Amino acid sequence: MNLVAISANARPNVGKKANKATRREGLVPCVIYGGKEVLTFSGRALDFRDLVYTPEFKLAEITLGGTTYKCILKEIQFHPVTDEIMHIDFLQLVEGKPLKVMIPLRFRGTAPGVKEGGSLNQKVRRVKIKTMPKDLVPELFVDISKLKLNESVRVQDIEVTENMEIMTSMMIPVATVETPRALRSAEDEELEGEEGEEGEGTEGEEGAAAEGGEEKKEG
């Protein structure tokens, strides 16, 4: 599990005015909850970069007043215009206490449908699970090695341990191998050509039968 170490300063004053004052100093107001007490602190935006601007799931080790707290990033508020980080909520990991968290989803194997010209469309990139802190993983996997054209894998196909509970509906598709438009057009043209050939053969047989019938009648 990847860890991001953050050294922070306690922030005794809370509220909108205190938060504004913190931001004027170039710092980000933050809070840690989920433990015995709620902790407020501040840190440099640069220190949160590897935790915020990444598709990976990482844990934060926040050192505050000589004590280190292991946390997960729970919620971020961005400025609507500048996209600067305005506030961050962290959830403290407490052994024996379950938590709900979004984990990135990855693929195992190569889909046969892709080799046939199909396009793999990932519909779900993160999955919500409930588990204990000791059972947290950086990513989840789903096997697509048997996925053919126009087939899907669903939430129920995701690999999880017995200590994990998926909080998403099991029937939701997470990935589908779709047939590209060009490939569909080629298949349609080929099918139309086969139907045309069958139609011509039938018409010829009927014509021959009609001619044979007329000759017999004249005889």
Summary of the structure (lengths in Angstrom):
residues: 219
radius of gyration: 30.5
end to end distance: 93.9
largest distance: 115.7
contacts: 598
relative contact order: 0.12
helix: 30%
strand: 38%
